[in-house]
Amino acid sequence: MSFYETLTTLEKYPYEELWKRYTEVDVKRVLQKERMDEGDLLVLLSPAGGTYLEEMAGKAQRITRSHFGQAIQLFTPMYLADFCVNHCTYCSFSSIYDFPRKKLSMDEVKREAEMIAATGIRHILILTGESRRENPVSYIKECVEVLRQYFTSISIEINPLTTAEYKELLQAGVDGLTLFQEVYHQDTYKELHVKGPKRNYRNRLDAPERGCQAGFRSVNIGALLGMHDWRKEAFMTAMHARYLQNSYPECEISLSPPRFRPYLGEFNPESDVTDRALVQIILAYRLFLPRSGITLSTREPAVLRDQLIHLGITKMSAGVSTEVGGHTNEGGTPQFEISDGRSVQEITDMLYANQLQPVFKDWDILTMPASLSI
């Protein structure tokens, strides 16, 4: 069984017809419910739902505080390499762009780690471009061995791997996986991914489930909002998360709602995702998936991030660079432009000012003895 079977059924829904049909009566009915089904999610994402954001926000805030208290987990991404064999029309790391590619040595990884750890951050997300030759699993394991000296939680955002490879990284000390489908609409996916292994839609779609099967503590998914109709993409993302949550209750399933940001090329997104639309998506995620974490990245401007932290957000990035070695060096090519360039201390101060608790560490990596290895 795979989410793909569910997705092919969901693709047949008459979305536009349904969304036109929903009224304020439907929204009010849904907001009275404690547990919501896929029909309720459609209502929350509908134009009618968009007229009840204040009511949705009040309920979302109560749910978030009930499940997560005042805590906001902080983390930062660390780019290890930008070598990539894919041609994706929306990414600066695409193989068609000619710029000096970088890959950190272990000494450089150590210097980056020292710089990040000095800010107090103890949860890190490591990223690479997709190239099994330049960024093999063995390289990721080497980096993790260095990073374990500085961080209590290490997540990966790299090319999709097999279950066995995910288990290797789990054994090495990785405890979390982030992997975005980018776009769930299959025809759009084919158009955006012109060349390379990333064209394999099904392999990417099933990778988060392989991460769950491997035993990762947390798995984070999302769609890059703007690539296709945002309502449909948000619906598919939430349904994917619900599928994983129901299938693997021992794994913490979370979602990210990243919006498209400028990059090295000239691609323009299909769907305009306004601030109001982003708010509606986050609120719908929280009401539909009360136990799921929701991550808000520095793709969003500081003013908006400060407003959204009360609406269901549980995790934020801080002190971000999207360049390889960007925490210690300058001059690299960023994967995309960030909007919120505040330091970890500035984000921390902002959270305290909003009566929220920044959390730097809530997990310790536990590596199994070799005799108990998977």
N, C-alpha and C positions, 0 to 999 in steps of 0.2 A: 504494500500500500504506500502511496505517495500523495503529497498534496496536489500533484499534477492531475490526478483523477478528479479531485474536488474542483480544481480550477477550471477544467474543461466543462464541467457542469455550470459553474458560476458564470462563465463567459456567455452563456446562452440567455441570461436574464435580460428582459427588456428594460434596461436601466432608465433611459430617457422617459419612457412611458410611466414607469413607477414614480420617478422623482416629480413628474408633473402632477401626479395624482395625489400625492401626500399633502395634507393640510395641517393647520395648527392643532386640530383635534388629534391627529396622529402623533404629533410631537409631544403634546401634553400627556397622552396616554403612555408613551414610551418613557417619559421622564418620571412616571410614577412607579416604574418597575425596578426591582432589585437586580434581577438577572435578565440579560438581554440576548436575543437571538439575532440571526443574520438579517431578518426583516427589520428589526429595530435599528440595527446599524445603518441600514439603507435610509431609514427615516432621519436619523441623526445627521447623515451626510447630505441630505436633500436640501434644495433651496428653502423649503419650509423650515427645516432645522436651523438654517442660517439666520432666521429671524428670532431665534430663542437662545442666542449665545449667552446672555446674562444668566438665564435659568440653568442652562447646561453648565456654566462655569461654577455656579454655586454648588451644584451637586458634585461636580468633578473635584472641587477643592475639598469638600467633606470626605469624599472617598479616598483621596490621596493622603490626607492627614490621618485617616483611620488606618490605612495600610502601611504608610511609610513615615508617619510622624512629620517632623520638621526637617528631616535630613535630605541633603542634596549631595550625592556622591560626585567628587571631582576627579578628573583624569586628564591626561594629555596624550595626543598622538605623537608617535616618533617614527619618522620615515627612514627606512633602512636602505632602500634602493628604488630607482625609478626606471630600471630596464623593463621594457614591456614589449611583447610580441603581438599585442592586439591593436587593431585599428578601430577605436571607439570614437565616434564623431564629436563627443562632448568632453573629452579629457585631454589635459596637457601632456600626459604620459604616453599618448597614442604613438605607435611605432612610426607614423608618417612624419612626425616632427623631428627636425634635426637640431639637437642641442646636446651639450656635453652630458652624458649620462653618468650617474654616480651610484656607488655602492660602498657602504661604510665598511671599513676594516674593523677588527675587534677592538683595536685601540680607540678608534673613532666612536664605536658603540659605547665604550666605557666613558669617554669624555661627555658624550650626549647624556648618558645616564646620570653621571655626576651632576651635570648642570640642571637637569630636570629634578632630580631628587633633592637638590638644595632648596627648591621652592616648597618642599613639603609633600609633593605629589608622591603617592605610593601605588596608584593604579595607572597602568600604562597600556596604550593600544599601539602595537607595532604594525607598520604597513609597508608593502612593497608593490611595485608594478608586477604584472603577470608575465614571468619568464622562468620556466622551470630550469633552464640552463644557467642563468645568472643568479637566480634566487631559489635554489633548490631547498628541499626540506632540511637537508644537512646544514645549510647556511643559517636557516631560521633557528635550528636547535643550538648552533654555536652562539648566536646572538642571545638566545634565551638564557644560556648558561651564564653569560656575563650579566644580563639584566636581573637575574634572580638575586644578585648581591645587593640590589638597590630597591627593588619593588616587591610588594607583597602580592600583587595580582598582575598578570600579564595576559592580555588578549591579543588576538591576531586579526588582521584584515588583509588577507592575501588571496591568491588564486584558489579556486575550489580544489580540495584534496579528497582522497579516498578516506574511508573510515579508518583503515589501517594507518594511514599517514597522520590523521588527526590523533589517533591513539599514541603514536610516537611523540607528537608534540605535547600531548597531555602528560605523558611520562616524563618529558623533559622539563615541565613546569608551567606550561600554558594552561590557563583555566577558563578562558573565554574566547568566543568566536563572534566576530562581526562580519556579516556578508550581506550586502544589499543586492536584490535582484535587479536594481536599477529601473527596470520597467516591466510590469507584469503583462502588458498587452503584447501578444506574441508577434504580431506583424510589425509593430513599432520596434520591438526588440531586434528583429532581423535587420531593419533599416539602419538602426543606430550602431550595430556591431558588424562592421563591414568585413573584417578579416581576423582570424586568430581563434584560439580555443574558446574564447568567451562567446563566440557565436552559438555555442551549444547551450541553448536555453534550458533544457531539461537537466543537464549536469549542474548548472548553477542553481536552479530551483531546488534541487534535492540536497545540495551541499549543507544547508543548515540542519537538515534532519540527520545527515551523516555525523555532524558535529554532536548532536544530541546523543546519537547511538554510541559515539566514541566515549562519552562521559564528561563532556565539558560542563562546568558549573553553570555557565551562562551563555546564551546565544542571542544575538541582537540582529534583527532584520529591518529592512526598509526599502522604499522605492525613492528614486531621485525625482522629487516632485517637479513637474513641468514637462516631463518627457511625453506624457499622454494625459488625457482627461483626469484631473486630480481627484475627483470623486471616485471614479472607478479604481484608480491606483490605491487610494487610501482604503477602499473597501477590500481589495484583494490582499493588501498588506495585513490588515487586521484579521482577515479570515485565515491567512497563512499562520499568523501568530496564534490564533485560537486553535488551529489544527495541531501545531507543535506543543502548545501548552497542554492540550488534552491527551496527546500521545505520549508526552514525556514530562509528567508532573514533577519529576525530580530535578528538572532543569529550569533555571530562571530564564524565561523568555521575555525579551524587551524589544521595543520598537524605536526607530528614529524617523523623523519627518524632514529629511534634508531637502532644501530647495536648491535648484540649479543656481550656480554662481559663475561669473566670468572666468575664462581660462585662456590658454594660449591660442586657440582657434577662434572661429567666427560662427559657431553653431548657435542658433536661436531656438529656445524651447518652444514646443507646440502649445502648451497650456500656461496661461498666466495665473500663477498661484499668488493671490494677494495676501496681505497680512491677515485679513479677515478669514480668508479660506484656510490659512495655516492654523489659526485659532480654532476653527470649526473641526479641523482634522484632529488636533491634539485633544480636544474635548471629547470627540467621538471615540477616540482610542481609549481614553480614561474610563468613560462610562461603559464601554463594551468589554474592556479588559481591565477590571479594577486591580488585579494583582500584578500586572505587567509594568516593568519599568519603562519610562519614556525619556530618551536622551535628546538634548537640545545642543546643537553644535554651534561653532563660531561662524558658520555660514550666515547666521542671523545677526543683525546689528545689535549693539549693546542695549539701546533703549528698548527694543522689542524683547530681547532676552530677559531684561529686568522685569518686564510686565508678565511674561509667560511663565515665570518660575512658580507662580501661585496656581496655575491652571492644570497641573497634572505632571509636571516635569519632576523627575527623580535623579537625573544625572546630567552633568554639564562638563564640557571640555573647557580648559583654561590654559593660558600661556601657550597658545597654539602656533606652530609653524607647519606648513604643508610642503616644505622643501626637505630633501634628503640632507640630514645633518644641520637642519635649520636652527637648532637650539644653540649651536656653537660656531657655525660658519655662516657666511653670507654669499649670495651670488648664484644659488641654485635655482632651478625652475620649479615654482610651486605647482602642485596638482590643480589647484584652483585658488581664487582670491578669497580670503576670509573677510568677514565684516566686523568681527569683534576681536580686536587685538590686545585686549586687556591682559595684564599679568595675573598669575595665580593669586597674588596678594590683593589685587584690585577686585577680583571676583569674590574672594573670601570676604573682604570688607563689605561688598555689596550684599552678600547673603546675610551677614550679621545685621546689616542695617534693615533688612526685610524680615527680621526675626526668624531666620532659617539657620540650620546648622550645617556648615560645610563638613563633609566627611572625607578624610584623606585615606583612611584605611578601615576596611570592614571585613577583610579576608586575608588569610595567610596561605600561601602556596604550600601544599603538602605533596611531596613527591614520594611515590611508593618505593619500597626497597626493591632491588633488582629481583629478588626471589618471588616478589608478588607482581611483577610487571605484567601488563596485559599482553 
